Amino acid sequence: MTFDVIIVGGGHAGVEAAAAASRRGAKVAMVTFDLANIGAMSCNPSIGGLGKGHLVREVDACDGIIARAADAAAIHYRLLNRSKGAAVRGPRVQADRGRFSGAVRGLLRAHRRVSWIAGEAVSLNIRRNVATGITLADGRVINAPAIVLATGTFLGARMFRGEDREAGGRLGERAATAMADQLRHLGLPMTRLKTGTPPRLDGRTIDWARLERQPSDEEFWTMSALSFARPLPQLACAITRTTEATHAAIRAAFDRSPLFSGEIEGEGPRYCPSIEDKVRRFGDRDGHQVFLEPEGLDDATVYPNGLSTSLPADVQAALIASIPGLGRARITAFGYAVEYEHIDPCSLDHRLGLTALPGLFCAGQINGTTGYEEAAAQGLVAGANAAALALGLSPFVLDRTQSYIGVMIDDLVLQGVTEPYRMLTARAEFRLRLRADNAETRLSPAAEAAGLLGPDRLRHVRARNAERAAIDAALSRPITASALAHTGVGQDGGRRTAREWLRFPDVGLADVAPELAGAVTPVTLEAIDDARYAPYVERQETEMAELRASERVELHGDLDFAAIPGLSIEMIERLTAARPTTLAAAGRIRGITPAALTAILLHANRRAA
């Protein structure tokens, strides 16, 4: 069998990679253990959040699948940080687990160039140090000039629960052991990371009346710009807290935790630690929040977010029983930890291609990240670039000034990881510009130029652009201060545009453009945020221009950093490992000082002369 692109894995990274490669015109083979598990939510039943919601909107702006599937399955919408500025608000939905994976499969089937193949990829086929295809466990060979590994937590994976051990990347599913062995034997830089999941509860046995209720947002919004309704009934979540009795049960079992016994070698996610890690690290806390999240409309299962654990089953039962509202809760599945192999992302370029093995791309947790959203965003980029390699198209590379996707990939390939990487708004220097509400404005032109937008999305983009032009025209109209006297603005006799007046705290859209206030759309809200943030964004534009100027100062791949005077041994080691291709990239490596950048620039200039 011969294809243009092979995708190994059917999770969020694999799905977006297959779809993106297909949209660029590639004939794609997507290989996965079980076709029924394509698009499965292996851990929490939510999509989005702080920083993560930005990634989902950006993937959607490039016509990806994850946002539309989230809306099709959403049973709870919540805009996080609603009271804060637009730059740090995080759209998040709870999804019906079964309906979400069904929606993913339905959207992927619309990509006619994607063939679904059930099987285990046991080895890469390599000729003259170039990846040329894969071999399946049953002996079938699939050839392609570009391959994307999107193996999730399955690569050399082991599961832990107390004293119990089992090979596998998800409950009931085997590990990708043969592929992990080959990658190690190829000498690729690899190490192990850890993630985990909490016990699942029967929602019918929870005392909901004792708990703080968290309803779905009444204000209408969606994850995808192509979703125009919320098709499913909305459910409430609830909040409870651990207690001293919970912590006592956990402390008493520290010696039975594989996390503390040394059996789990890999680092876990700092921003989503297991409950035993929280109790050990934050011993002074009298409680930790637990969010009870329904997993579906037809499924009574509840996901207790905040209770990820690898403790033995009897300890899990005791700690659940000690939490308010859960005293009689029945556990339907016990939590466990997963330790798995990943590739050092410093060995990748910004296309997510492996520099040591041309033809091979990596996306998702194999690159040291955590979360559906990070995986989907990497899948989009890896799939688009795999298609580019196979078909002779231009690479699809997003930089950190235009997207959170660019921030994440730049962080990964320059900094590497010491723990599973999680997207946070704090990671972006230009987050006033990189808002979740303007993802389409930022990325649709680049996605269209790359051939990533399908017919429906193109029609939507055209209509959206026309709407934005009309809004901008209305906001460019000059208005006198006297015309806005009723708002209390100072009567300085000045004339400002409607857009400028919107920066005043007591001036609203109805005051300056009443024709727009009658039917406020997402595009209108984006324009209002643009107006209010304009002075700050203009300042960031100057900083971005300086960054782009530094990006034009190229550093050749054979540059000997050890020969540059003034660099410390630590700096030389980090620069040599990361191999930055521009001065700006060198400046984003941890520990590289302004003085060091000056030395590198002088050396590069002397060499160029």
VMD Tcl script that draws the C-alpha trace (Angstrom):
set ca {
  {0.00 0.00 0.00}
  {1.31 3.43 -0.88}
  {0.13 6.81 0.42}
  {1.44 10.36 0.59}
  {1.27 10.54 4.40}
  {0.96 7.94 7.16}
  {-0.45 8.92 10.56}
  {0.30 6.54 13.43}
  {-2.34 7.06 16.13}
  {-6.02 7.97 16.19}
  {-6.12 10.36 19.13}
  {-6.49 14.12 18.99}
  {-3.05 14.69 17.43}
  {-3.54 11.92 14.89}
  {-7.01 13.06 13.88}
  {-5.95 16.67 13.26}
  {-2.79 15.52 11.46}
  {-4.78 13.26 9.13}
  {-7.40 15.92 8.46}
  {-4.85 18.70 7.83}
  {-2.77 16.56 5.46}
  {-5.94 15.61 3.60}
  {-7.08 19.22 3.25}
  {-3.72 20.06 1.68}
  {-4.35 17.36 -0.92}
  {-2.47 14.36 0.47}
  {-3.64 10.76 0.30}
  {-3.51 9.72 3.96}
  {-3.39 6.41 5.84}
  {-4.34 6.70 9.52}
  {-3.22 3.61 11.45}
  {-4.49 2.92 14.96}
  {-5.03 -0.08 17.26}
  {-8.83 0.14 17.30}
  {-10.91 2.21 14.86}
  {-13.70 2.47 17.45}
  {-11.40 4.52 19.68}
  {-10.61 7.24 17.14}
  {-11.15 10.60 18.84}
  {-11.67 9.04 22.28}
  {-11.30 11.27 25.35}
  {-8.86 9.14 27.32}
  {-8.86 11.32 30.43}
  {-11.07 14.28 31.42}
  {-14.29 14.98 29.47}
  {-13.46 18.64 28.77}
  {-12.06 20.70 25.93}
  {-10.42 24.11 26.37}
  {-9.57 26.19 29.43}
  {-6.97 28.83 30.22}
  {-4.50 28.90 27.34}
  {-5.92 25.62 26.06}
  {-9.07 27.35 24.80}
  {-6.86 29.64 22.72}
  {-5.32 26.58 21.05}
  {-8.74 25.12 20.27}
  {-9.89 28.36 18.66}
  {-6.67 28.53 16.63}
  {-7.02 24.97 15.37}
  {-10.60 25.86 14.44}
  {-9.41 28.94 12.55}
  {-7.33 26.54 10.43}
  {-10.47 24.42 9.82}
  {-9.56 21.71 12.31}
  {-11.97 19.27 13.93}
  {-11.67 19.59 17.71}
  {-13.78 22.74 18.25}
  {-16.72 21.59 16.11}
  {-16.71 18.20 17.81}
  {-16.66 19.92 21.21}
  {-19.75 21.99 20.32}
  {-21.57 18.96 18.92}
  {-21.04 17.13 22.23}
  {-21.05 20.03 24.72}
  {-23.19 19.59 27.84}
  {-21.64 22.46 29.82}
  {-20.08 25.76 28.71}
  {-17.96 27.92 30.98}
  {-15.85 30.95 30.10}
  {-13.00 30.95 32.63}
  {-11.63 34.29 33.89}
  {-14.78 36.02 32.66}
  {-14.20 38.95 35.05}
  {-10.69 39.54 33.70}
  {-9.43 40.99 30.43}
  {-10.22 39.34 27.10}
  {-6.59 38.27 26.67}
  {-6.75 35.75 29.51}
  {-10.31 34.45 29.23}
  {-10.47 30.74 28.56}
  {-13.42 29.10 26.78}
  {-14.01 25.58 28.09}
  {-16.70 22.96 27.57}
  {-17.65 19.70 29.21}
  {-18.41 17.17 26.51}
  {-20.52 14.05 26.37}
  {-17.71 11.53 26.00}
  {-19.46 9.22 23.54}
  {-20.95 11.99 21.44}
  {-17.59 13.74 21.21}
  {-15.76 10.76 19.73}
  {-18.73 10.16 17.43}
  {-18.56 13.76 16.23}
  {-14.81 13.48 15.64}
  {-15.26 10.35 13.52}
  {-18.08 11.97 11.56}
  {-16.02 15.07 10.79}
  {-12.98 12.97 9.87}
  {-15.04 10.82 7.48}
  {-15.79 13.98 5.50}
  {-12.07 14.06 4.61}
  {-12.33 11.63 1.70}
  {-8.59 11.24 1.21}
  {-8.14 9.63 4.65}
  {-8.14 5.81 4.85}
  {-8.63 4.24 8.28}
  {-6.46 1.18 8.93}
  {-6.75 -0.98 12.06}
  {-3.43 -2.38 13.19}
  {-0.28 -1.89 15.24}
  {2.66 -0.09 13.66}
  {5.59 -2.12 14.96}
  {8.42 -0.49 13.04}
  {9.46 2.36 10.81}
  {10.93 1.43 7.45}
  {14.12 3.41 6.86}
  {16.23 3.62 3.73}
  {19.46 5.63 3.65}
  {18.50 7.36 6.89}
  {15.14 8.49 5.48}
  {11.77 7.25 6.77}
  {9.90 5.56 3.91}
  {6.98 3.78 5.57}
  {5.88 1.45 8.35}
  {5.37 -2.26 8.94}
  {2.32 -3.52 10.84}
  {2.24 -6.39 13.31}
  {0.47 -8.62 10.76}
  {3.23 -8.05 8.20}
  {1.51 -5.47 6.03}
  {3.79 -2.73 4.72}
  {2.57 0.82 4.08}
  {4.82 3.16 2.12}
  {4.82 6.96 2.22}
  {7.42 9.74 2.00}
  {6.07 11.36 5.18}
  {5.04 9.80 8.50}
  {3.54 11.41 11.60}
  {3.94 9.63 14.93}
  {1.03 10.60 17.20}
  {1.32 7.78 19.72}
  {-0.08 9.61 22.77}
  {0.72 7.88 26.07}
  {1.11 4.46 24.42}
  {4.81 4.49 23.53}
  {6.50 1.97 25.84}
  {3.71 2.65 28.34}
  {3.13 1.13 31.79}
  {0.16 1.67 34.11}
  {0.43 1.88 37.90}
  {-2.14 1.56 40.68}
  {-0.65 0.89 44.09}
  {1.14 -2.45 43.85}
  {-0.51 -3.33 40.52}
  {1.49 -3.04 37.28}
  {0.32 -3.46 33.70}
  {1.64 -2.65 30.24}
  {-0.69 -0.23 28.43}
  {-1.31 3.39 27.61}
  {-4.99 3.43 28.56}
  {-7.20 1.07 30.57}
  {-7.91 -2.01 28.46}
  {-5.50 -1.05 25.64}
  {-2.01 -2.36 24.98}
  {1.18 -0.33 24.77}
  {3.17 0.46 21.62}
  {6.19 -1.52 22.81}
  {7.82 -2.56 19.53}
  {7.84 0.98 18.14}
  {9.34 2.31 21.39}
  {12.11 -0.30 21.20}
  {12.99 0.69 17.64}
  {13.08 4.41 18.39}
  {15.44 3.79 21.31}
  {17.66 1.57 19.15}
  {17.85 4.35 16.55}
  {19.59 6.44 19.20}
  {16.90 9.11 19.36}
  {16.93 11.25 22.52}
  {14.15 9.75 24.63}
  {13.04 9.75 28.23}
  {9.90 9.04 30.23}
  {7.06 11.18 31.55}
  {4.05 10.43 33.70}
  {0.39 11.35 33.66}
  {-2.62 10.09 35.55}
  {-6.35 9.91 35.86}
  {-8.78 9.91 38.83}
  {-11.31 7.28 39.85}
  {-14.69 7.56 38.11}
  {-17.86 7.84 40.17}
  {-21.49 6.83 39.74}
  {-23.28 10.20 39.73}
  {-26.49 8.57 41.04}
  {-24.69 7.88 44.34}
  {-23.44 11.46 44.88}
  {-25.26 13.74 47.34}
  {-25.57 16.71 44.97}
  {-27.69 18.69 47.43}
  {-24.65 19.16 49.70}
  {-22.47 20.60 46.94}
  {-21.91 24.00 45.37}
  {-23.61 23.98 41.98}
  {-21.86 25.36 38.88}
  {-24.33 25.90 36.01}
  {-23.48 26.19 32.33}
  {-23.05 29.75 31.01}
  {-26.36 31.24 29.91}
  {-24.66 33.71 27.57}
  {-24.40 32.10 24.14}
  {-20.97 31.34 22.73}
  {-19.36 28.36 21.03}
  {-15.90 26.90 20.60}
  {-16.08 26.87 16.80}
  {-16.94 29.76 14.52}
  {-18.92 27.27 12.41}
  {-21.18 26.24 15.31}
  {-24.38 28.26 15.43}
  {-26.31 26.43 18.16}
  {-25.93 24.30 21.27}
  {-27.65 21.08 20.21}
  {-27.61 19.28 23.58}
  {-29.22 19.95 26.98}
  {-26.89 21.66 29.44}
  {-25.92 20.05 32.75}
  {-24.50 21.60 35.90}
  {-21.17 20.63 37.42}
  {-20.46 20.81 41.16}
  {-17.58 21.68 43.47}
  {-16.44 19.96 46.66}
  {-13.16 19.83 48.62}
  {-10.87 17.31 50.18}
  {-10.72 17.25 54.00}
  {-8.21 16.50 56.74}
  {-9.56 12.96 56.78}
  {-8.81 12.70 53.05}
  {-5.26 13.89 53.59}
  {-4.74 11.54 56.51}
  {-5.80 8.54 54.41}
  {-3.40 9.62 51.66}
  {-0.46 10.24 54.01}
  {-0.94 6.84 55.59}
  {-0.51 5.26 52.15}
  {2.54 7.21 50.92}
  {4.63 4.03 51.23}
  {2.22 2.25 48.85}
  {2.35 4.93 46.17}
  {4.51 4.09 43.11}
  {4.95 7.84 42.74}
  {7.05 7.97 45.92}
  {8.60 4.50 45.86}
  {10.76 5.35 42.84}
  {9.02 2.91 40.52}
  {7.66 5.78 38.42}
  {10.69 7.51 36.95}
  {8.97 10.08 34.77}
  {8.00 13.56 35.88}
  {4.31 14.39 36.08}
  {2.58 17.64 35.09}
  {3.33 20.40 37.61}
  {0.08 22.22 36.86}
  {-2.09 19.13 37.26}
  {-0.42 17.02 39.98}
  {-1.84 13.87 41.51}
  {-3.74 14.25 44.77}
  {-0.99 12.46 46.73}
  {1.55 14.89 45.27}
  {-0.63 17.85 46.31}
  {-0.93 16.54 49.86}
  {2.82 15.96 50.11}
  {3.85 19.30 48.56}
  {1.18 21.47 50.15}
  {0.86 19.98 53.61}
  {-0.37 23.24 55.10}
  {-3.52 23.31 52.95}
  {-6.70 22.22 54.70}
  {-8.36 21.20 51.46}
  {-8.10 21.05 47.66}
  {-10.94 21.77 45.25}
  {-12.54 18.90 43.37}
  {-14.74 19.60 40.34}
  {-17.41 16.98 39.70}
  {-17.92 16.83 35.94}
  {-20.65 14.71 34.28}
  {-19.35 12.56 31.44}
  {-22.54 12.33 29.39}
  {-26.28 12.70 29.04}
  {-26.90 8.95 28.91}
  {-24.04 8.02 31.21}
  {-24.17 8.46 34.99}
  {-20.37 8.53 35.25}
  {-18.83 11.58 36.92}
  {-15.20 12.67 36.58}
  {-13.78 14.11 39.86}
  {-11.31 16.59 38.39}
  {-8.49 17.20 40.87}
  {-8.20 13.65 42.20}
  {-5.75 12.10 39.76}
  {-3.98 9.29 41.62}
  {-1.95 6.09 41.45}
  {-2.80 5.01 45.01}
  {-4.15 1.50 45.67}
  {-7.85 0.87 45.14}
  {-8.65 0.54 48.86}
  {-7.02 3.92 49.55}
  {-8.95 5.50 46.69}
  {-12.18 4.19 48.19}
  {-11.28 5.67 51.59}
  {-10.34 9.09 50.27}
  {-13.48 9.34 48.13}
  {-15.66 8.46 51.13}
  {-14.03 11.25 53.18}
  {-15.04 14.05 50.78}
  {-18.28 16.01 51.36}
  {-21.06 14.78 49.10}
  {-19.16 11.63 48.19}
  {-19.63 9.65 51.39}
  {-21.78 7.05 49.62}
  {-20.38 7.51 46.12}
  {-19.70 4.29 44.24}
  {-16.43 4.08 42.30}
  {-17.03 2.65 38.81}
  {-13.36 2.64 37.75}
  {-10.27 3.26 39.86}
  {-7.66 5.85 38.95}
  {-4.18 4.98 37.75}
  {-0.94 6.57 36.51}
  {0.64 6.03 33.10}
  {4.36 6.32 32.43}
  {5.40 6.52 28.78}
  {8.28 7.31 26.43}
  {8.66 10.64 24.67}
  {11.16 12.19 22.29}
  {13.15 15.24 23.35}
  {11.37 17.98 21.34}
  {14.69 19.82 20.93}
  {15.38 17.20 18.26}
  {12.50 18.63 16.17}
  {12.36 21.67 13.91}
  {9.50 24.17 13.81}
  {7.64 21.98 11.30}
  {7.68 19.28 14.01}
  {9.93 17.23 11.75}
  {12.67 15.10 13.29}
  {15.96 16.52 12.02}
  {17.86 13.25 12.51}
  {15.37 11.24 10.42}
  {13.92 13.11 7.43}
  {10.37 12.14 6.57}
  {9.36 11.61 10.21}
  {7.17 14.09 12.10}
  {5.96 13.88 15.71}
  {2.84 15.34 17.36}
  {1.25 15.25 20.79}
  {2.44 13.55 23.93}
  {5.35 11.92 22.11}
  {6.77 15.47 22.12}
  {6.43 15.84 25.89}
  {3.14 17.73 26.05}
  {-0.05 17.04 27.97}
  {-3.67 17.59 27.02}
  {-6.04 17.13 24.10}
  {-5.66 20.75 23.01}
  {-1.86 20.77 22.81}
  {-2.00 17.46 20.92}
  {-4.58 18.72 18.42}
  {-2.57 21.87 17.70}
  {0.62 19.88 17.10}
  {-1.28 17.42 14.93}
  {-2.50 20.26 12.73}
  {1.07 21.53 12.18}
  {2.69 18.11 11.78}
  {0.02 16.90 9.35}
  {0.18 20.09 7.28}
  {3.96 19.82 7.03}
  {3.95 16.09 6.30}
  {1.68 16.87 3.34}
  {4.02 19.70 2.34}
  {6.98 17.31 2.26}
  {5.08 14.67 0.29}
  {3.54 17.04 -2.25}
  {6.26 19.66 -2.59}
  {4.26 22.43 -0.91}
  {5.42 25.31 1.27}
  {5.92 24.50 4.98}
  {3.21 25.62 7.40}
  {5.03 27.32 10.27}
  {3.39 29.68 12.77}
  {5.55 31.95 14.91}
  {5.03 33.05 18.50}
  {3.96 36.57 17.50}
  {0.87 35.31 15.68}
  {-0.42 32.31 17.65}
  {-0.33 30.23 20.81}
  {0.43 27.30 18.51}
  {3.62 29.12 17.54}
  {4.43 29.84 21.18}
  {4.04 26.19 22.12}
  {6.13 24.80 19.26}
  {8.83 27.43 19.75}
  {8.99 26.60 23.47}
  {9.23 22.87 22.75}
  {11.94 22.92 20.10}
  {14.10 25.53 21.86}
  {13.60 24.71 25.54}
  {12.70 21.04 25.58}
  {10.70 19.72 28.53}
  {11.42 18.46 32.03}
  {7.73 17.75 32.71}
  {4.63 17.43 30.50}
  {4.20 20.83 28.78}
  {0.89 22.57 29.35}
  {-0.19 25.71 27.51}
  {-0.72 28.76 29.75}
  {-1.55 32.32 28.76}
  {1.53 33.42 30.72}
  {3.76 31.71 28.16}
  {2.82 34.25 25.44}
  {4.62 37.61 25.41}
  {2.01 39.14 23.08}
  {-1.18 37.80 24.65}
  {-3.05 41.11 24.27}
  {-2.87 40.44 20.56}
  {-3.27 36.65 20.81}
  {-6.78 36.55 22.24}
  {-9.12 33.61 21.93}
  {-11.75 35.83 20.29}
  {-9.58 36.94 17.35}
  {-8.05 33.58 16.34}
  {-9.75 33.69 12.93}
  {-8.51 37.19 12.16}
  {-4.98 36.16 13.06}
  {-4.75 32.76 11.37}
  {-7.32 32.40 8.59}
  {-5.12 34.19 5.99}
  {-2.15 31.88 6.69}
  {-4.39 28.81 6.74}
  {-6.04 29.81 3.47}
  {-2.67 30.42 1.82}
  {-1.61 26.91 2.91}
  {-4.74 25.31 1.45}
  {-6.03 24.23 4.87}
  {-9.53 25.72 4.56}
  {-12.37 23.68 3.11}
  {-15.27 25.15 1.06}
  {-17.58 25.77 4.03}
  {-14.85 27.51 6.00}
  {-13.84 29.64 3.01}
  {-17.44 30.84 2.58}
  {-17.57 31.66 6.28}
  {-14.26 33.57 6.12}
  {-15.47 35.63 3.16}
  {-18.70 36.55 4.96}
  {-16.81 37.29 8.16}
  {-14.36 39.57 6.39}
  {-17.24 41.51 4.84}
  {-18.91 41.84 8.25}
  {-15.69 43.05 9.85}
  {-15.18 45.63 7.09}
  {-18.66 47.05 7.73}
  {-18.03 47.17 11.49}
  {-14.67 48.89 11.01}
  {-16.31 51.49 8.77}
  {-18.91 52.24 11.44}
  {-16.24 52.53 14.14}
  {-14.16 54.90 12.00}
  {-16.89 57.54 12.01}
  {-15.82 60.74 13.90}
  {-17.95 61.78 16.87}
  {-17.73 64.96 18.93}
  {-17.48 65.02 22.71}
  {-20.70 67.04 22.88}
  {-22.57 64.22 21.15}
  {-21.54 61.95 24.03}
  {-22.22 64.43 26.86}
  {-24.83 62.03 28.28}
  {-22.05 59.52 29.05}
  {-20.15 61.96 31.27}
  {-17.05 62.25 29.08}
  {-15.05 65.45 29.37}
  {-16.24 68.26 27.11}
  {-12.91 69.16 25.55}
  {-14.40 69.96 22.15}
  {-12.45 67.17 20.56}
  {-13.52 64.84 17.77}
  {-12.57 61.20 17.98}
  {-13.53 58.12 16.06}
  {-16.10 55.77 17.54}
  {-13.27 53.27 17.96}
  {-11.27 55.75 20.08}
  {-14.31 56.66 22.20}
  {-14.78 52.98 23.10}
  {-11.58 53.21 25.17}
  {-13.40 55.47 27.64}
  {-14.84 53.45 30.54}
  {-18.36 54.93 30.40}
  {-18.79 54.77 26.64}
  {-20.50 51.74 25.14}
  {-21.28 50.49 21.66}
  {-24.83 51.85 21.81}
  {-23.41 55.33 22.38}
  {-21.09 55.43 19.37}
  {-22.58 52.93 16.89}
  {-26.21 52.18 17.78}
  {-26.72 50.37 14.47}
  {-24.25 47.70 15.66}
  {-25.58 47.41 19.20}
  {-28.87 45.88 18.13}
  {-27.37 42.55 17.06}
  {-23.98 42.05 18.65}
  {-22.06 39.21 16.98}
  {-18.72 37.58 17.86}
  {-17.11 39.72 15.16}
  {-18.51 42.87 16.78}
  {-17.21 41.83 20.19}
  {-13.79 41.21 18.67}
  {-13.80 44.68 17.13}
  {-14.73 46.23 20.50}
  {-11.86 44.40 22.21}
  {-9.51 45.53 19.42}
  {-10.56 49.13 20.05}
  {-10.11 48.94 23.82}
  {-6.74 47.20 23.65}
  {-5.43 49.29 20.72}
  {-2.89 51.47 22.63}
  {-1.37 48.43 24.31}
  {-1.38 46.35 21.13}
  {0.38 49.18 19.28}
  {3.12 49.05 21.91}
  {3.40 45.29 21.44}
  {3.55 45.75 17.66}
  {6.79 47.69 18.19}
  {8.18 44.85 20.30}
  {7.07 42.33 17.67}
  {8.83 44.32 14.94}
  {12.04 44.18 16.99}
  {11.61 40.43 17.44}
  {11.07 39.91 13.70}
  {14.20 41.96 12.99}
  {16.15 39.62 15.26}
  {14.57 36.64 13.48}
  {16.21 37.87 10.27}
  {19.68 37.54 11.83}
  {20.43 33.96 10.85}
  {22.76 31.66 12.76}
  {24.24 28.95 10.57}
  {23.78 25.37 11.69}
  {27.51 24.73 11.96}
  {28.10 27.71 14.28}
  {30.53 26.71 17.04}
  {29.15 28.37 20.17}
  {32.20 27.24 22.15}
  {34.31 29.55 19.98}
  {32.36 32.66 20.98}
  {34.10 34.63 23.76}
  {32.05 35.51 26.81}
  {29.66 32.53 26.82}
  {29.52 30.39 29.95}
  {29.80 26.60 29.75}
  {26.09 26.35 30.61}
  {25.16 28.74 27.81}
  {27.31 26.83 25.31}
  {25.66 23.54 26.32}
  {22.13 24.93 25.97}
  {22.81 26.68 22.67}
  {24.51 23.59 21.23}
  {21.58 21.38 22.27}
  {18.91 23.72 20.88}
  {20.78 24.77 17.70}
  {18.81 28.05 17.28}
  {18.65 29.19 13.66}
  {18.15 32.90 14.42}
  {19.34 35.42 17.00}
  {15.79 35.78 18.30}
  {15.53 32.03 18.86}
  {18.82 32.10 20.79}
  {17.39 34.81 23.03}
  {14.46 32.59 24.00}
  {16.66 29.86 25.41}
  {16.72 29.83 29.20}
  {19.78 31.48 30.71}
  {20.92 33.34 27.58}
  {21.58 36.92 28.68}
  {21.47 40.14 26.60}
  {25.28 40.29 26.85}
  {25.50 36.77 25.44}
  {23.23 37.74 22.54}
  {25.49 40.68 21.76}
  {28.50 38.35 21.68}
  {26.66 35.93 19.39}
  {25.58 38.77 17.09}
  {29.13 40.15 16.82}
  {30.49 36.68 16.08}
  {27.80 36.05 13.43}
  {28.51 39.44 11.79}
  {32.27 38.79 11.69}
  {31.65 35.41 10.15}
  {29.27 36.88 7.53}
  {31.86 39.54 6.63}
}
mol new
graphics top color blue
foreach p $ca { graphics top sphere $p radius 0.5 }
foreach p [lrange $ca 0 end-1] q [lrange $ca 1 end] { graphics top cylinder $p $q radius 0.2 }
display resetview
